[in-house]
Amino acid sequence: MKNCSQCGSKNIDYSIPKGDNKERYICKDCGFIHYQNPNIVAGSILEWDNKILLCKRAIEPRINCWTLPAGFLENEEPLETGAARECVEEANAYSDDMKIFSIYSLIHISQIYIMYYGTLKDGKHSPGLEESFDTKLYTKEEIPWDELAFPIITENLKLFYEKGKPNMPYTGVVDKVDNEYIIKRN
């Protein structure tokens, strides 16, 4: 951090504020404490005729890999609205019955992944905007498991096929230690 976002000062310190237990950026001129919090990613598992909708990424990271429609939640955007927006942006896909499927903390990259589950409306989908090269419905056996973009996508698909639709959201933690992903389901 080079400048205070409140007053513009370059007089920034990285220390533990009084009454806190974690180092934070603190402006020495105006006293503002700059908290850094995790980003929220909202996404969806959309099903049609026992197949799951996947999108082939047209953007980095992991361009040309397959993923579930998901992306960062916008400020002042309700969670379900964000998940639905990502479905439209990435796959021109809609669902009228979305429910929370899973909540995972990705502590190594400071993200919270919240995935919904729903039925793909009318089975219709196509690449959306500029984020997807392709969209496709896959059965469990057809999913290109070795071409999935992120470990959290693989985890959610495995969870879906192992456990099914939950009464309560599934939860877990993903961490990366020595270049290896550690996934713990709660």
C-alpha positions in Angstrom: 0.0 0.0 0.0 1.5 3.3 -1.1 -1.2 5.8 -0.2 -4.0 6.1 2.4 -7.4 5.6 0.6 -9.0 8.1 3.0 -6.6 11.1 3.0 -4.0 10.2 0.3 -1.0 10.4 2.7 2.1 8.3 1.9 2.8 8.1 5.6 1.6 4.4 6.0 2.7 2.0 8.7 2.2 -1.8 8.8 1.7 -2.7 12.5 -0.8 -4.1 14.9 -3.5 -1.5 15.9 -4.4 -1.0 19.5 -7.0 -3.6 20.5 -6.3 -5.8 17.5 -4.1 -8.9 17.1 -3.1 -8.7 13.4 -0.9 -6.4 11.4 -2.7 -3.9 9.2 -1.9 -0.8 7.2 -2.5 2.3 9.3 -2.3 5.9 8.1 0.0 7.8 10.5 -1.7 11.1 9.4 -5.4 10.4 9.7 -5.3 7.2 11.7 -7.4 5.2 9.3 -6.9 1.4 9.6 -7.0 -0.4 6.2 -8.6 -3.8 6.7 -8.0 -6.4 4.1 -10.8 -8.9 3.9 -11.5 -12.0 1.8 -13.2 -11.8 -1.6 -16.5 -13.6 -2.1 -17.0 -15.8 -5.1 -20.5 -16.8 -6.0 -21.2 -19.6 -8.5 -23.7 -22.3 -9.5 -24.0 -25.9 -10.3 -26.8 -26.0 -12.9 -28.3 -29.3 -13.8 -30.4 -30.3 -16.8 -31.4 -33.9 -17.7 -28.8 -35.4 -15.3 -26.1 -33.3 -16.8 -24.1 -30.4 -15.3 -23.4 -27.1 -17.2 -19.7 -26.3 -17.6 -18.0 -23.3 -19.2 -14.7 -23.3 -21.1 -12.8 -20.2 -19.8 -11.8 -17.5 -22.3 -9.9 -15.5 -19.8 -6.9 -16.0 -17.5 -6.3 -17.6 -15.1 -6.7 -21.1 -16.5 -7.8 -20.1 -20.0 -9.2 -23.0 -22.0 -10.0 -25.0 -18.9 -13.6 -26.0 -17.8 -15.3 -24.5 -14.8 -18.7 -23.9 -13.2 -20.2 -20.4 -13.8 -18.8 -18.4 -10.9 -17.2 -15.0 -10.2 -16.6 -12.3 -7.7 -19.6 -10.7 -5.9 -20.0 -7.0 -6.6 -20.4 -4.5 -3.8 -24.0 -4.0 -2.8 -25.0 -7.1 -4.7 -27.1 -9.8 -3.0 -25.4 -13.2 -3.0 -28.0 -15.1 -5.1 -28.1 -12.2 -7.6 -24.4 -12.5 -8.0 -24.5 -16.2 -8.6 -27.3 -15.7 -11.1 -25.4 -12.9 -12.8 -22.4 -15.1 -13.3 -24.5 -17.8 -14.9 -25.8 -15.2 -17.5 -22.4 -13.6 -18.0 -20.6 -16.8 -18.6 -23.2 -19.1 -20.1 -26.4 -17.2 -20.9 -28.0 -19.6 -18.4 -30.9 -19.1 -16.1 -32.4 -20.9 -13.1 -35.5 -20.3 -11.1 -34.8 -22.6 -8.2 -31.3 -21.8 -6.9 -30.4 -22.9 -3.4 -27.1 -22.7 -1.5 -25.0 -25.9 -2.2 -21.7 -25.3 -0.5 -19.6 -22.7 1.4 -15.8 -23.1 1.3 -13.0 -21.0 2.7 -10.0 -20.8 0.4 -7.6 -19.5 3.0 -4.4 -19.6 0.8 -6.0 -17.0 -1.6 -8.3 -15.2 0.9 -11.6 -16.2 -0.9 -14.9 -17.5 0.3 -16.6 -19.7 -2.4 -20.4 -19.9 -2.1 -21.9 -22.3 -4.7 -25.6 -22.6 -5.5 -27.4 -25.5 -7.0 -30.3 -25.2 -9.5 -32.1 -26.5 -12.5 -31.0 -25.0 -15.9 -34.1 -23.2 -17.2 -35.3 -24.8 -20.5 -31.8 -26.5 -20.9 -30.6 -23.4 -22.8 -27.0 -22.1 -22.6 -24.4 -20.6 -24.8 -21.0 -18.8 -24.3 -21.6 -15.5 -22.7 -19.9 -12.1 -23.1 -16.2 -12.5 -23.3 -15.6 -14.9 -20.4 -16.4 -18.3 -22.1 -15.3 -19.9 -25.3 -17.9 -22.7 -25.0 -20.6 -24.1 -22.7 -21.6 -27.8 -22.5 -23.7 -30.1 -20.5 -21.8 -33.1 -19.1 -22.8 -36.3 -17.4 -20.6 -37.4 -14.5 -18.7 -39.8 -16.8 -18.2 -37.1 -19.5 -16.8 -34.4 -17.3 -13.2 -33.5 -18.4 -11.9 -34.0 -14.9 -8.3 -33.4 -15.9 -9.2 -30.1 -17.6 -11.1 -28.5 -14.7 -9.8 -25.0 -14.0 -9.5 -25.0 -10.2 -9.4 -27.5 -7.3 -12.5 -25.9 -5.7 -14.5 -26.7 -8.9 -13.4 -30.3 -8.8 -14.3 -30.5 -5.1 -17.8 -29.1 -5.7 -18.5 -31.5 -8.5 -17.2 -34.5 -6.5 -19.2 -33.4 -3.5 -22.3 -33.1 -5.8 -21.9 -36.6 -7.1 -20.9 -38.2 -3.8 -23.4 -36.5 -1.5 -26.2 -35.1 -3.7 -28.3 -32.0 -3.0 -28.0 -31.0 0.7 -30.7 -30.0 3.2 -28.1 -27.7 4.6 -25.1 -26.3 2.7 -21.9 -28.3 2.7 -18.9 -26.5 4.2 -15.2 -26.9 4.1 -11.7 -25.4 3.9 -9.2 -25.4 1.1 -5.5 -24.6 1.8 -2.3 -24.8 -0.2 0.8 -26.2 1.6 4.0 -26.8 -0.3 2.2 -26.5 -3.6 -0.3 -29.2 -2.7 -4.0 -28.5 -2.1 -5.4 -29.7 1.2 -9.2 -30.0 1.2 -11.1 -30.5 4.5 -14.9 -31.1 4.5 -16.7 -30.2 7.7 
